[in-house]
Amino acid sequence: MVRMRNIDRKEFLFENPVNDIPMDVRRVKLISQSEWKRLKNKLDSNLNETSRIEEKKLQIEKIKTQSREIVKKWTNTLLGSREKKLEDRSNRLADEEKVRMAIDRKEEKFQVEQRKKAVDKAKQQLYYETDRVRSLHSGLNLTETLKERDMQLRFKHFKNKSEVNKGKIYLETMRKSIEGAIKKELDEAERRHEKNLLNAQELIAQIKEHEKQKKRRKEQISAEGEALRKNATIDLLEREKLDQIYRDQMRKLAKEFQDQINGHIQMKEIEKLCDEKIEEQCRLFAAAKIKMTKMRIMKERDMFQQKEAELQKIQEYLSEQLKNAQTNEEARLNRATTEKEEKYQRDTKEKYDKQLKIIQEINEYRVNEIERRRKRSEDEKQIELCEIRGRIAAELALTEYENACKTKKLEERKQLSRQLLQESMVKRVLAKKERKAEIEAITNENKLIQMEEKFFQDYATRVINHCKANGRNVYPLEQATHTGSMTGLGIGLPRKPSLVTINMNHPTDDQHNSDQSTSTNDQRYNKEMRNNAMLNGNLTNKKINTNKRLGFVW
């Protein structure tokens, strides 16, 4: 019966779309459509009310934002006018900043150009100050001098030739000069008249402009006069106070200055007396110094003679001692060996007697102590075993600790050796790089010297061609261009290294060079000349030996 009921119940169960619990159809209430709509509207009324309130709030917020946006653009309110002024001020400042930045950029470009011009001019001046260019310029001056001399000779020849027809030529030249002067004066008068007319028109326009400016200035002065009158009275009072303070300060300063002058006069008198005393002392000291130097020279001469005599005596005494020492050395060695053997035998005998005595005492003591130790052996054996075990454990721990320390030290040494090996490899690599960089620097320097030589030859050829075209004597210039290739700063003079020797890592010491003799300076000068010639490819088998200084050739 119960089973039948369960079967009937399952027939009326259906799936619930809301949850997983099955739904019984017999328990469902059936309602009409009108009732369903009424219940639905009642349930939805709360939701509609909340949505309506939210929509109303959104509309109010939208109206507020619109009103704020509209009011923000108004300029007839306090806040709007203030914001408008701030905005105008920020725009004005931004425009001024742009103008200033543009001016700064222009000024920066101008300054860069000026600096570049100054650097180029300085480089050109330095290049013109080199020995080679100076020698070329001196040759150019000589060509100009030769040209001037030739012109003077031609003028002299022409003068001698023209003295024959001097009267006719003089009259003809005077006539031509008078006609040319009259024509020139007429042309100048006409140009002056036209220029005066133009100046008169410009002056009239300037007078009118000045009158307008005067009117504007008068108006500005009248407007500024009122403000100046107001401040005039205050300024007068303040000026009177400041003048009084200034007069008091000037009185104090004058008094202090007078006191200071009196002190300076007294100090000068004292210094004058001191200088006189010092001069007197210097004269006395100089006389005493001369006398002392003479005495010292005489004393040193006597001492040198005494030292020579003493050295002679010492040499004679040492020769005698050496002869005596050679004869007595063999006897002394024999005596020493016999004494040593006797002492050894005596010591060995005493030691043997002492050992026999000690052995006898030990045997007696051993016999006496055997009985006493036998009684205590059992107790001491246990204690000794415990001590031995502890000692063995301590020794084992100590050996382990020592082994650990040894292994640690070994590892540290291995690590140190690896580190040192790595550092040595790094140093080798760095040394190779430095050597390579040095070689590259020398090659670049040689290229630079060749470029400079090419530039100089180009400059010299242009000067020579220009002089040839103008009829100059170019022999001095050709001699100046073929005096030998140099670096930019010229070859080194005595006591001064050249650019090549500096860049080839040959340091100099001015103090050491100042102490060397003239022959050493000549040798170094010849070596520098050979180095410069070697770098420029002009080294020959001819030996350079000269004491002359470099300078102008002519």
C-alpha positions in Angstrom: 0.0 0.0 0.0 2.8 2.4 0.9 4.6 1.4 -2.2 1.6 2.2 -4.4 1.4 5.7 -2.8 5.0 6.4 -3.6 4.4 5.4 -7.2 1.4 7.7 -7.5 3.4 10.6 -5.9 6.2 10.2 -8.5 3.7 10.5 -11.3 2.7 14.0 -10.2 6.3 15.3 -9.7 7.8 17.7 -12.3 11.1 19.5 -12.5 11.2 23.0 -10.9 12.8 25.6 -13.2 13.7 27.7 -10.1 15.7 25.1 -8.2 16.5 21.4 -8.3 13.7 20.3 -5.9 10.9 18.4 -7.7 7.5 20.1 -7.7 4.1 18.4 -7.0 1.4 19.5 -9.4 -1.4 18.8 -6.9 0.0 21.4 -4.6 0.1 24.2 -7.3 -2.6 26.9 -7.0 -4.3 28.0 -10.2 -5.2 31.7 -10.7 -6.8 33.7 -13.5 -5.1 36.0 -15.8 -6.6 39.1 -14.3 -5.5 38.1 -10.9 -2.0 37.3 -12.2 -1.8 40.8 -13.8 -2.9 42.5 -10.5 -0.3 40.6 -8.5 2.4 41.4 -11.0 1.6 45.1 -11.1 1.6 45.2 -7.3 5.1 43.6 -7.2 6.5 45.8 -10.0 5.2 49.0 -8.4 8.1 49.2 -5.9 10.7 48.7 -8.7 9.0 51.4 -10.9 9.1 53.8 -7.9 12.8 53.3 -7.3 13.6 53.7 -11.0 11.6 56.9 -11.2 13.4 58.3 -8.3 16.8 57.4 -9.8 15.8 59.0 -13.1 14.7 62.2 -11.3 18.1 62.4 -9.5 20.0 61.9 -12.7 18.0 64.7 -14.4 18.7 67.0 -11.4 22.5 66.2 -11.6 22.5 66.8 -15.3 20.8 70.2 -14.9 23.3 71.1 -12.2 26.3 70.2 -14.4 24.8 72.2 -17.3 24.3 75.2 -15.1 27.8 75.0 -13.8 29.2 74.8 -17.3 27.1 77.8 -18.3 28.0 79.8 -15.2 31.7 78.9 -15.6 31.9 80.9 -18.9 30.2 84.0 -17.5 32.6 87.0 -17.1 30.2 89.4 -15.2 30.5 87.5 -11.9 33.3 87.8 -9.3 34.5 84.2 -9.7 34.2 84.4 -13.6 36.0 87.7 -13.8 38.8 86.4 -11.5 39.2 83.3 -13.6 39.2 85.3 -16.8 41.9 87.6 -15.4 44.0 84.6 -14.3 43.6 83.0 -17.7 44.5 86.2 -19.5 47.5 86.6 -17.2 48.7 83.0 -17.8 48.3 83.4 -21.6 50.2 86.7 -21.5 53.0 85.2 -19.5 53.1 82.2 -21.9 53.4 84.6 -24.9 56.1 86.6 -23.1 58.0 83.4 -22.3 57.8 82.3 -25.9 59.2 85.6 -27.0 62.0 85.4 -24.4 62.8 81.8 -25.5 63.0 82.9 -29.1 65.3 85.8 -28.2 67.4 83.4 -26.1 67.7 80.9 -28.9 68.7 83.7 -31.3 71.2 85.0 -28.7 72.6 81.5 -28.2 73.0 81.0 -31.9 74.8 84.3 -32.1 77.1 83.5 -29.2 77.9 80.1 -30.7 78.8 81.8 -34.0 80.9 84.4 -32.1 82.7 81.6 -30.2 83.3 79.6 -33.4 84.7 82.7 -35.1 87.0 83.4 -32.1 88.2 79.8 -32.0 88.9 79.8 -35.7 90.7 83.1 -35.4 92.8 81.8 -32.5 93.6 78.6 -34.4 94.6 80.7 -37.4 96.8 83.0 -35.2 98.4 79.9 -33.6 99.1 78.5 -37.0 100.6 81.7 -38.1 102.8 81.8 -35.0 104.5 78.4 -35.9 108.2 78.5 -37.0 107.5 77.3 -40.5 104.7 79.8 -41.3 106.7 82.6 -39.7 109.7 81.7 -41.9 107.3 81.7 -44.9 105.9 85.1 -43.9 109.4 86.4 -43.4 110.2 85.2 -47.0 107.0 87.0 -48.2 108.2 90.2 -46.5 111.6 89.8 -48.2 109.8 89.4 -51.6 107.9 92.6 -50.9 111.1 94.3 -50.0 112.8 93.1 -53.2 109.8 94.3 -55.2 109.9 97.6 -53.5 113.6 97.9 -54.3 113.1 97.0 -57.9 110.3 99.7 -58.1 112.7 102.2 -56.5 115.4 101.4 -59.1 112.9 101.7 -62.0 111.6 105.0 -60.5 115.2 106.3 -60.3 115.8 105.3 -63.9 112.6 106.9 -65.0 113.4 110.0 -63.0 116.8 110.3 -64.6 115.2 109.8 -68.0 112.5 112.3 -67.5 114.8 115.2 -66.3 115.5 116.0 -70.0 111.9 117.0 -70.9 111.1 118.1 -67.4 109.6 121.6 -68.3 107.2 120.4 -71.0 106.0 117.5 -68.9 105.5 119.7 -65.9 103.4 122.2 -67.8 101.3 119.5 -69.4 100.7 117.8 -66.0 99.8 121.1 -64.4 97.3 121.9 -67.1 95.7 118.5 -66.8 95.6 118.7 -63.0 94.0 122.1 -63.1 91.3 121.0 -65.6 90.7 117.8 -63.6 90.4 119.9 -60.3 87.9 122.3 -61.9 85.8 119.5 -63.2 86.0 117.7 -59.9 84.9 120.8 -58.0 81.9 121.3 -60.3 80.8 117.7 -59.8 81.2 118.0 -56.1 79.2 121.2 -56.0 76.3 119.6 -57.9 76.4 116.5 -55.6 76.4 118.7 -52.5 73.4 120.7 -53.8 71.4 117.5 -54.3 72.5 116.2 -51.0 71.5 119.4 -49.2 68.0 119.2 -50.8 67.5 115.7 -49.5 68.8 116.6 -46.1 66.4 119.6 -45.9 63.4 117.3 -46.6 64.5 114.8 -44.0 65.0 117.6 -41.5 61.5 119.0 -42.0 60.0 115.5 -41.5 62.1 115.1 -38.4 61.0 118.5 -37.0 57.4 117.6 -37.4 57.9 114.2 -35.7 59.9 115.9 -32.9 57.0 118.3 -32.3 54.5 115.5 -32.0 56.8 113.7 -29.6 57.2 116.8 -27.5 53.4 117.1 -27.1 53.2 113.5 -26.0 56.0 114.0 -23.6 54.4 117.1 -22.1 51.2 115.1 -21.5 53.1 112.3 -19.9 55.1 114.7 -17.7 51.9 116.5 -16.5 50.4 113.1 -15.6 53.5 112.0 -13.8 54.0 115.3 -12.1 51.2 114.9 -9.6 52.5 111.6 -8.4 56.0 113.0 -8.1 54.7 116.0 -6.1 53.1 113.7 -3.6 56.3 111.7 -3.1 58.5 114.8 -3.1 57.6 115.9 0.5 58.3 112.4 1.8 61.5 112.2 -0.1 62.7 115.5 1.3 62.2 114.5 4.9 64.0 111.2 4.3 66.8 112.9 2.5 67.3 115.3 5.3 67.6 112.4 7.8 69.9 110.5 5.5 72.1 113.6 5.0 72.4 114.1 8.7 73.4 110.4 9.2 75.8 110.7 6.3 77.4 113.9 7.8 77.9 112.2 11.1 79.5 109.1 9.5 81.8 111.3 7.4 83.0 113.1 10.5 83.8 109.8 12.2 85.5 108.5 9.1 87.6 111.7 8.7 88.7 111.4 12.3 89.6 107.7 11.9 91.4 108.4 8.6 93.5 111.2 10.3 94.4 108.8 13.1 95.4 106.1 10.6 97.6 108.6 8.6 99.4 109.6 11.8 99.9 105.9 12.6 101.3 105.2 9.1 103.7 108.1 9.4 105.0 106.8 12.7 105.3 103.2 11.3 107.3 104.5 8.3 109.7 106.3 10.6 110.2 103.1 12.6 110.6 101.0 9.4 113.2 103.5 8.1 115.2 103.1 11.3 114.9 99.3 11.1 116.0 99.3 7.4 119.1 101.3 8.3 120.0 98.9 11.1 119.4 95.9 8.8 121.6 97.5 6.0 124.4 98.0 8.6 124.1 94.4 9.8 124.2 93.2 6.1 127.4 95.1 5.4 129.0 93.6 8.5 127.7 90.2 7.7 129.1 90.4 4.1 132.5 91.4 5.3 132.5 88.6 7.9 131.3 86.1 5.3 134.2 86.9 2.9 136.7 86.5 5.8 135.1 83.2 6.8 135.2 81.8 3.3 138.9 82.6 3.0 139.6 81.0 6.3 137.5 78.0 5.3 139.4 77.5 2.1 142.7 77.6 4.0 141.4 75.2 6.6 140.1 72.7 4.0 143.5 72.8 2.3 145.3 71.9 5.6 142.7 69.2 6.4 143.2 67.7 2.9 146.9 67.5 3.4 146.5 65.9 6.9 144.1 63.3 5.5 146.5 62.4 2.8 149.3 61.9 5.4 147.0 59.8 7.6 145.9 57.6 4.7 149.5 57.0 3.8 150.2 55.9 7.4 147.1 53.7 7.5 148.2 52.0 4.3 151.7 51.2 5.7 150.2 49.9 8.9 147.7 47.6 7.1 150.4 46.2 4.9 152.5 45.2 8.0 149.4 43.7 9.8 148.6 41.6 6.7 152.1 40.2 6.7 152.0 39.3 10.4 148.5 37.9 10.1 149.5 35.4 7.4 152.4 34.0 9.6 150.3 33.7 12.8 147.2 32.2 11.2 148.5 28.6 11.0 149.8 28.5 14.6 146.5 29.9 15.8 144.4 27.3 14.0 146.5 24.4 15.4 146.2 25.7 18.9 142.5 26.2 18.6 141.9 22.6 17.3 143.9 21.0 20.1 142.0 23.0 22.7 138.7 22.1 21.2 139.5 18.3 21.2 140.6 18.4 24.9 137.5 20.3 25.9 135.3 17.7 24.1 136.9 14.7 25.8 136.5 16.4 29.2 132.9 17.2 28.6 132.1 13.7 27.4 133.7 12.1 30.5 131.8 14.4 32.9 128.5 13.6 31.1 129.1 9.8 31.4 129.8 10.1 35.1 126.6 12.1 35.7 124.5 9.5 33.7 125.8 6.6 35.8 125.0 8.4 39.0 121.5 9.2 37.8 120.9 5.6 36.7 121.8 4.3 40.1 119.5 6.7 41.9 116.7 5.8 39.5 117.1 2.1 40.2 117.0 2.6 43.9 113.9 4.8 43.7 112.2 2.3 41.4 112.6 -0.6 43.8 111.2 1.6 46.6 108.2 2.8 44.6 107.1 -0.5 43.0 105.4 -1.7 46.1 103.7 1.5 46.8 102.5 1.9 43.2 101.3 -1.7 43.0 98.7 -0.9 45.7 97.3 2.1 43.9 97.5 0.6 40.4 93.9 -0.7 40.4 92.3 2.6 41.4 94.5 4.7 39.2 93.9 2.3 36.3 90.2 3.2 36.2 90.9 6.9 36.4 93.6 6.6 33.8 91.3 4.8 31.4 88.7 7.6 31.8 91.4 10.2 31.2 92.7 8.3 28.2 89.3 8.0 26.7 88.7 11.7 27.1 92.1 12.6 25.8 91.5 10.4 22.8 88.2 12.1 22.1 89.8 15.5 22.5 92.6 14.5 20.2 90.2 13.2 17.6 88.2 16.4 17.8 91.4 18.4 17.5 92.5 16.5 14.5 89.1 16.9 12.8 89.3 20.6 13.5 92.8 20.9 12.1 91.9 18.9 9.0 88.9 21.2 8.5 91.1 24.3 8.9 93.7 22.8 6.5 91.0 22.1 3.8 89.6 25.6 4.3 93.0 27.2 3.9 93.7 25.0 0.9 90.4 26.1 -0.8 91.2 29.8 0.0 94.6 29.5 -1.5 93.2 27.8 -4.6 90.6 30.6 -4.9 93.3 33.2 -4.4 95.5 31.5 -7.1 92.6 31.4 -9.5 91.8 35.1 -8.8 95.5 36.1 -9.3 95.6 34.1 -12.5 92.5 35.9 -13.7 93.9 39.3 -12.8 97.1 38.5 -14.6 95.2 37.6 -17.7 93.2 40.8 -17.5 96.3 42.8 -17.1 97.9 41.2 -20.1 94.8 42.0 -22.2 94.8 45.6 -20.9 98.5 45.9 -21.7 97.9 44.6 -25.2 95.0 47.1 -25.7 97.1 50.0 -24.4 100.0 49.1 -26.7 97.5 48.8 -29.6 96.0 52.2 -28.7 99.5 53.7 -28.5 100.4 52.4 -31.9 97.1 53.7 -33.4 97.8 57.1 -31.7 101.3 57.3 -33.3 99.9 56.3 -36.7 97.1 58.9 -36.4 99.7 61.5 -35.4 101.8 60.7 -38.4 98.8 61.0 -40.6 98.0 64.4 -38.9 101.6 65.5 -39.6 101.3 64.5 -43.2 97.9 66.4 -43.5 99.5 69.4 -41.9 102.4 69.3 -44.3 100.0 69.0 -47.2 98.0 72.0 -45.9 101.2 74.0 -45.5 102.4 73.1 -49.0 99.0 74.1 -50.4 99.1 77.4 -48.6 102.7 78.1 -49.7 102.0 77.2 -53.3 99.0 79.6 -53.3 101.2 82.4 -51.9 104.0 81.6 -54.4 101.6 81.6 -57.3 100.0 84.9 -56.2 103.4 86.4 -55.9 104.5 85.1 -59.3 101.3 86.5 -60.9 102.1 89.9 -59.4 105.8 89.9 -60.5 107.5 89.1 -57.2 110.8 87.4 -56.6 109.7 84.0 -55.2 113.1 82.6 -54.4 112.9 83.3 -50.6 109.4 81.7 -50.5 110.7 78.6 -52.2 113.6 78.4 -49.8 111.2 78.7 -46.9 108.9 76.0 -48.2 111.8 73.5 -48.7 113.5 74.0 -45.3 112.2 70.6 -44.1 108.9 69.3 -42.9 108.0 70.0 -39.3 105.1 69.4 -37.0 102.5 72.1 -36.2 104.5 73.6 -33.3 107.9 73.3 -35.1 110.9 71.2 -34.1 112.1 71.5 -30.6 114.7 74.1 -29.7 117.6 73.2 -27.2 116.2 72.7 -23.7 112.7 72.4 -25.1 111.1 69.1 -26.5 109.2 69.0 -29.8 105.6 67.8 -30.2 106.7 64.5 -31.6 109.0 63.7 -28.6 106.1 64.6 -26.2 103.6 62.4 -27.9 106.2 59.5 -28.1 106.2 59.5 -24.3 109.6 61.1 -23.8 109.1 63.2 -20.6 111.3 66.2 -19.9 112.3 67.9 -16.7 113.0 71.6 -16.9 115.0 71.5 -13.6 117.2 68.6 -14.9 117.6 70.2 -18.3 118.7 73.5 -16.7 121.5 71.7 -14.9 122.9 69.9 -18.0 125.8 71.3 -20.0 125.7 72.8 -23.4 127.1 69.6 -25.0 124.2 67.5 -23.6 121.7 70.0 -25.0 123.3 69.8 -28.4 123.1 66.0 -28.4 119.4 66.0 -27.4 118.7 68.7 -30.0 120.4 66.6 -32.8 118.3 63.5 -31.6 115.0 65.5 -31.8 116.0 66.7 -35.3 116.6 63.1 -36.4 113.3 61.9 -34.8 111.3 64.6 -36.7 113.0 63.8 -39.9 112.3 60.0 -39.4 108.6 60.6 -38.8 108.3 62.7 -42.0 110.3 60.3 -44.1 113.2 62.7 -44.7 115.9 60.9 -42.7 119.2 60.6 -44.6 122.6 59.2 -43.7 123.9 62.7 -43.1 124.7 63.4 -39.4 123.3 66.6 -37.9 125.8 68.5 -35.8 125.0 72.2 -35.3 125.0 74.7 -32.5 122.8 77.3 -34.4 119.4 78.3 -33.1 116.2 78.3 -35.3 114.6 81.6 -36.3 114.1 83.9 -39.3 116.2 82.9 -42.3 116.5 86.4 -43.7 
